[in-house]
Amino acid sequence: MHFDATVVTALVTLIVLAIATAVLVIRYKRTHQAEIRQALIAKARKRGVASPEDLSNHDLALQIRAAKRQRKQDGQDLKTA
């Protein structure tokens, strides 16, 4: 009986922490959206992503990751050649 109460308490604690973390992340993204956008645009220009202003933050982050992956792969191809 004591073990069951401990497990239930641990599960409830984990659920509450997960919900609190999600709420804090959403609130942070909402309040710092302009700063996040500026950082993404700077990274996009550095990586050579075309017209970053037209993309959403999520799509822009995906394009940056793809460009970074491509550049890394191109660098490995040059090393093996």
GROMACS elastic network, one bead per residue, 0.5 to 0.9 nm:
[ bonds ]
;  ai    aj funct       b0    kb
    1     4     6  0.52459   500
    1     5     6  0.65121   500
    1     6     6  0.88424   500
    2     5     6  0.52956   500
    2     6     6  0.64016   500
    2     7     6  0.88681   500
    3     6     6  0.50996   500
    3     7     6  0.62801   500
    3     8     6  0.86764   500
    4     7     6  0.51635   500
    4     8     6  0.61522   500
    4     9     6  0.85152   500
    5     8     6  0.51388   500
    5     9     6  0.60369   500
    5    10     6  0.85514   500
    6     9     6  0.50892   500
    6    10     6  0.61400   500
    6    11     6  0.86437   500
    7    10     6  0.50810   500
    7    11     6  0.61766   500
    7    12     6  0.86041   500
    8    11     6  0.51315   500
    8    12     6  0.61302   500
    8    13     6  0.85119   500
    9    12     6  0.51807   500
    9    13     6  0.60898   500
    9    14     6  0.86350   500
   10    13     6  0.50693   500
   10    14     6  0.61936   500
   10    15     6  0.86584   500
   11    14     6  0.51195   500
   11    15     6  0.61808   500
   11    16     6  0.86127   500
   12    15     6  0.51219   500
   12    16     6  0.61481   500
   12    17     6  0.85836   500
   13    16     6  0.51800   500
   13    17     6  0.61546   500
   13    18     6  0.85943   500
   14    17     6  0.51011   500
   14    18     6  0.61022   500
   14    19     6  0.86503   500
   15    18     6  0.50910   500
   15    19     6  0.62340   500
   15    20     6  0.85950   500
   16    19     6  0.52009   500
   16    20     6  0.61153   500
   16    21     6  0.85576   500
   17    20     6  0.50636   500
   17    21     6  0.60377   500
   17    22     6  0.85731   500
   18    21     6  0.51403   500
   18    22     6  0.62140   500
   18    23     6  0.86813   500
   19    22     6  0.51356   500
   19    23     6  0.62160   500
   19    24     6  0.86560   500
   20    23     6  0.51640   500
   20    24     6  0.61960   500
   20    25     6  0.86621   500
   21    24     6  0.51471   500
   21    25     6  0.61598   500
   21    26     6  0.86216   500
   22    25     6  0.51947   500
   22    26     6  0.61845   500
   22    27     6  0.85619   500
   23    26     6  0.52203   500
   23    27     6  0.61091   500
   23    28     6  0.85781   500
   24    27     6  0.50759   500
   24    28     6  0.60463   500
   24    29     6  0.85882   500
   25    28     6  0.50813   500
   25    29     6  0.61605   500
   25    30     6  0.85553   500
   26    29     6  0.52142   500
   26    30     6  0.61684   500
   26    31     6  0.87290   500
   27    30     6  0.51216   500
   27    31     6  0.62347   500
   27    32     6  0.85709   500
   28    31     6  0.52821   500
   28    32     6  0.59536   500
   28    33     6  0.80703   500
   29    32     6  0.53158   500
   29    33     6  0.54669   500
   29    36     6  0.78950   500
   30    33     6  0.54601   500
   30    34     6  0.88548   500
   31    34     6  0.80572   500
   32    35     6  0.54325   500
   32    36     6  0.62267   500
   32    37     6  0.86468   500
   33    36     6  0.50887   500
   33    37     6  0.60504   500
   33    38     6  0.86692   500
   33    57     6  0.89414   500
   34    37     6  0.50224   500
   34    38     6  0.62245   500
   34    39     6  0.86915   500
   35    38     6  0.51859   500
   35    39     6  0.62977   500
   35    40     6  0.86557   500
   36    39     6  0.52201   500
   36    40     6  0.62100   500
   36    41     6  0.86934   500
   36    57     6  0.81809   500
   37    40     6  0.50774   500
   37    41     6  0.61546   500
   37    42     6  0.86264   500
   37    56     6  0.89216   500
   37    57     6  0.64385   500
   38    41     6  0.51147   500
   38    42     6  0.62050   500
   38    43     6  0.86572   500
   39    42     6  0.51394   500
   39    43     6  0.62475   500
   39    44     6  0.85823   500
   40    43     6  0.50746   500
   40    44     6  0.60311   500
   40    45     6  0.86307   500
   40    52     6  0.84641   500
   40    57     6  0.73459   500
   40    60     6  0.70180   500
   40    61     6  0.67636   500
   40    64     6  0.81333   500
   41    45     6  0.61839   500
   41    46     6  0.85584   500
   41    49     6  0.89782   500
   41    52     6  0.61359   500
   41    53     6  0.74042   500
   41    57     6  0.89812   500
   41    60     6  0.79261   500
   42    45     6  0.52615   500
   42    46     6  0.62631   500
   42    47     6  0.87174   500
   43    47     6  0.61430   500
   43    48     6  0.84847   500
   43    49     6  0.86422   500
   43    61     6  0.89398   500
   43    64     6  0.70817   500
   44    47     6  0.50858   500
   44    48     6  0.59026   500
   44    49     6  0.50308   500
   44    50     6  0.78729   500
   44    51     6  0.87512   500
   44    52     6  0.64893   500
   44    60     6  0.73991   500
   44    61     6  0.82299   500
   44    63     6  0.78769   500
   44    64     6  0.57569   500
   44    67     6  0.86822   500
   45    49     6  0.60114   500
   45    50     6  0.78806   500
   45    51     6  0.87669   500
   45    52     6  0.77446   500
   46    49     6  0.79041   500
   47    64     6  0.66429   500
   47    67     6  0.62679   500
   47    68     6  0.67985   500
   47    71     6  0.85407   500
   48    64     6  0.84964   500
   48    67     6  0.76387   500
   49    52     6  0.64189   500
   49    60     6  0.83517   500
   49    63     6  0.68341   500
   49    64     6  0.67708   500
   49    67     6  0.71811   500
   50    53     6  0.88828   500
   51    54     6  0.60093   500
   51    55     6  0.76227   500
   52    55     6  0.55292   500
   52    56     6  0.83310   500
   52    60     6  0.64141   500
   52    63     6  0.89538   500
   53    56     6  0.79152   500
   53    60     6  0.86697   500
   54    60     6  0.88185   500
   55    58     6  0.79667   500
   55    59     6  0.58337   500
   55    60     6  0.55675   500
   56    59     6  0.52148   500
   56    60     6  0.58958   500
   56    61     6  0.84903   500
   57    60     6  0.50259   500
   57    61     6  0.60846   500
   57    62     6  0.86132   500
   58    61     6  0.51833   500
   58    62     6  0.63110   500
   58    63     6  0.87357   500
   59    62     6  0.50245   500
   59    63     6  0.61823   500
   59    64     6  0.86135   500
   60    63     6  0.50635   500
   60    64     6  0.61692   500
   60    65     6  0.86358   500
   61    64     6  0.50819   500
   61    65     6  0.62144   500
   61    66     6  0.86190   500
   62    65     6  0.51325   500
   62    66     6  0.61598   500
   62    67     6  0.86243   500
   63    66     6  0.50389   500
   63    67     6  0.61042   500
   63    68     6  0.85057   500
   64    67     6  0.51099   500
   64    68     6  0.60618   500
   64    69     6  0.85008   500
   65    68     6  0.50456   500
   65    69     6  0.60354   500
   65    70     6  0.85006   500
   66    69     6  0.50505   500
   66    70     6  0.60681   500
   66    71     6  0.85741   500
   67    70     6  0.50213   500
   67    71     6  0.60880   500
   67    72     6  0.85198   500
   68    71     6  0.51645   500
   68    72     6  0.61490   500
   68    73     6  0.85458   500
   69    72     6  0.51139   500
   69    73     6  0.60812   500
   69    74     6  0.85495   500
   70    73     6  0.50082   500
   70    74     6  0.60334   500
   70    75     6  0.85383   500
   71    74     6  0.50238   500
   71    75     6  0.61940   500
   71    76     6  0.87119   500
   72    75     6  0.50839   500
   72    76     6  0.63605   500
   72    77     6  0.87106   500
   73    76     6  0.50804   500
   73    77     6  0.61902   500
   73    78     6  0.87294   500
   74    77     6  0.50149   500
   74    78     6  0.63370   500
   74    79     6  0.87801   500
   75    78     6  0.52205   500
   75    79     6  0.64340   500
   75    80     6  0.89119   500
   76    79     6  0.50612   500
   76    80     6  0.63434   500
   76    81     6  0.86850   500
   77    80     6  0.52785   500
   77    81     6  0.61947   500
   78    81     6  0.51922   500
